[in-house]
Amino acid sequence: MTGRIQKRLDELGLILPPAPAPAANYVPYVVSGALVHISGQIPMEDGKIMHQGKVGADLSLEQGQAAAKVCAVNLMAQLRAACDGDLDRVRRCIKLGGFVNASADFEQHPAVINAASDLFGEVFGEAGQHARFAVGANSLPFNVAVEIDGIFEISSPS
């Protein structure tokens, strides 16, 4: 579907991939009433895990931010699937949760997850503003640099 959000994605040069399949025994999202809870998304592009390692040791802050942006794109792909292809149904990004695979001395977790927060703001405008947490972890699945989940409010299908 082509709507205002797809137009904005086009303006930003963002192409959403097909929604990634879950990597274990869970579903990628759950729609409950007007809320969509999206499972944690990792930096996967074209079916390949990207951005592996610890931010602050193996990866720079900028590389961590690139990983967070890929996670955000994958969140949007899942959100599009939950909205039956129509991202104009998104009323609000309510909350993002960001985990950063970081070295013990790394302290810029919020700066890493800002890349995802900024992208939601760029795509959805005011509806992209959200509550959030950004924490460090001593490891993440598949040694990825970042994992992000989200909760969104959507409208009923037209």
C-alpha positions as CSV (number, residue, x, y, z in Angstrom):
1,M,0.0,0.0,0.0
2,T,1.1,3.5,-0.7
3,G,0.2,6.0,2.0
4,R,1.8,8.9,3.8
5,I,4.2,6.7,5.8
6,Q,5.3,4.8,2.7
7,K,5.9,8.2,1.0
8,R,8.0,9.3,4.0
9,L,10.0,6.0,3.8
10,D,10.6,6.7,0.1
11,E,11.7,10.3,0.8
12,L,14.2,8.9,3.3
13,G,15.4,6.2,0.9
14,L,14.4,3.4,3.3
15,I,13.2,0.1,1.9
16,L,11.6,-2.1,4.5
17,P,12.5,-5.8,4.1
18,P,10.0,-8.6,4.5
19,A,9.3,-9.1,8.2
20,P,12.1,-11.3,9.6
21,A,11.0,-14.8,10.8
22,P,11.5,-15.5,14.5
23,A,14.7,-17.3,15.4
24,A,13.2,-19.5,18.2
25,N,10.0,-20.5,19.8
26,Y,8.0,-17.2,19.8
27,V,5.9,-15.1,17.4
28,P,7.3,-11.9,15.9
29,Y,4.4,-9.8,17.2
30,V,1.2,-10.0,19.1
31,V,-1.8,-7.7,18.4
32,S,-3.9,-7.1,21.5
33,G,-6.7,-4.6,21.0
34,A,-5.1,-1.5,19.7
35,L,-1.6,-2.5,20.8
36,V,1.1,-4.3,18.9
37,H,3.9,-5.8,20.9
38,I,6.9,-6.6,18.7
39,S,9.5,-9.1,19.8
40,G,13.1,-8.1,20.0
41,Q,14.6,-7.4,16.6
42,I,18.3,-7.9,15.8
43,P,20.5,-6.3,13.1
44,M,19.6,-8.7,10.3
45,E,19.9,-7.7,6.7
46,D,19.1,-9.9,3.7
47,G,18.8,-12.9,6.0
48,K,22.3,-12.4,7.5
49,I,23.2,-11.4,11.0
50,M,25.2,-8.1,10.9
51,H,27.0,-6.0,13.5
52,Q,28.3,-8.6,15.8
53,G,30.5,-7.9,18.8
54,K,30.6,-5.7,21.8
55,V,30.2,-1.9,21.4
56,G,33.1,-0.2,23.1
57,A,35.5,-3.1,22.4
58,D,34.9,-4.7,19.0
59,L,32.6,-2.0,17.6
60,S,32.6,1.8,17.8
61,L,29.7,3.9,19.0
62,E,28.9,4.7,15.3
63,Q,28.8,1.0,14.4
64,G,26.5,0.4,17.4
65,Q,24.2,3.1,16.1
66,A,24.2,1.5,12.6
67,A,23.1,-1.7,14.3
68,A,20.3,0.1,16.1
69,K,19.1,1.6,12.9
70,V,18.9,-1.8,11.3
71,C,16.9,-3.1,14.3
72,A,14.5,-0.1,13.9
73,V,14.0,-1.0,10.2
74,N,13.2,-4.6,11.1
75,L,10.8,-3.3,13.8
76,M,9.0,-1.3,11.1
77,A,8.9,-4.3,8.9
78,Q,7.2,-6.3,11.7
79,L,4.9,-3.4,12.4
80,R,3.9,-3.2,8.7
81,A,3.0,-7.0,8.8
82,A,1.0,-6.4,12.0
83,C,-0.9,-3.6,10.2
84,D,-1.6,-5.8,7.1
85,G,0.8,-3.7,5.0
86,D,-0.7,-0.3,6.0
87,L,1.7,1.7,8.2
88,D,-0.7,4.7,8.1
89,R,-2.6,2.7,10.8
90,V,0.2,3.5,13.3
91,R,-1.1,6.0,15.8
92,R,1.9,6.0,18.1
93,C,5.2,4.4,19.0
94,I,4.6,3.9,22.7
95,K,7.8,2.4,23.9
96,L,11.1,1.0,22.6
97,G,13.4,-1.2,24.7
98,G,17.0,-1.3,23.7
99,F,19.8,-3.7,24.7
100,V,23.4,-3.0,23.8
101,N,26.0,-5.8,23.9
102,A,28.7,-3.6,25.5
103,S,32.1,-3.8,27.1
104,A,32.1,-3.3,30.9
105,D,33.4,0.3,30.6
106,F,31.0,1.4,27.8
107,E,28.5,4.0,29.1
108,Q,26.9,5.4,26.0
109,H,24.0,3.0,25.7
110,P,21.4,5.8,25.2
111,A,23.5,7.2,22.3
112,V,23.4,3.8,20.6
113,I,19.6,3.4,20.9
114,N,19.1,7.1,19.9
115,A,19.7,5.9,16.3
116,A,16.5,3.9,16.4
117,S,14.5,6.6,18.3
118,D,15.6,9.2,15.8
119,L,14.5,7.0,12.9
120,F,11.1,6.5,14.3
121,G,10.8,10.3,14.7
122,E,11.9,10.8,11.1
123,V,9.4,8.3,9.8
124,F,6.4,8.9,12.0
125,G,6.8,12.5,13.1
126,E,5.2,13.2,16.5
127,A,3.6,9.7,16.5
128,G,7.2,8.4,16.6
129,Q,8.0,10.0,20.0
130,H,8.1,7.3,22.7
131,A,9.1,6.2,26.1
132,R,12.2,4.1,26.1
133,F,14.9,2.2,28.0
134,A,18.5,1.6,26.8
135,V,20.7,-0.8,28.9
136,G,23.9,-2.6,28.5
137,A,24.2,-6.4,28.5
138,N,27.2,-8.6,28.8
139,S,26.0,-10.7,25.8
140,L,23.1,-10.9,23.3
141,P,21.9,-13.7,21.1
142,F,24.3,-14.5,18.2
143,N,26.7,-11.9,19.6
144,V,24.8,-9.1,18.0
145,A,25.6,-5.6,19.0
146,V,21.9,-4.5,19.6
147,E,18.5,-5.9,20.1
148,I,15.4,-3.7,20.2
149,D,11.7,-4.4,20.9
150,G,8.7,-2.1,20.7
151,I,5.1,-1.4,21.6
152,F,2.9,0.5,19.2
153,E,-0.7,1.7,19.1
154,I,-2.6,1.1,15.8
155,S,-6.0,1.9,14.5
156,S,-8.5,-0.7,13.2
157,P,-8.3,-1.5,9.5
158,S,-10.3,0.8,7.3
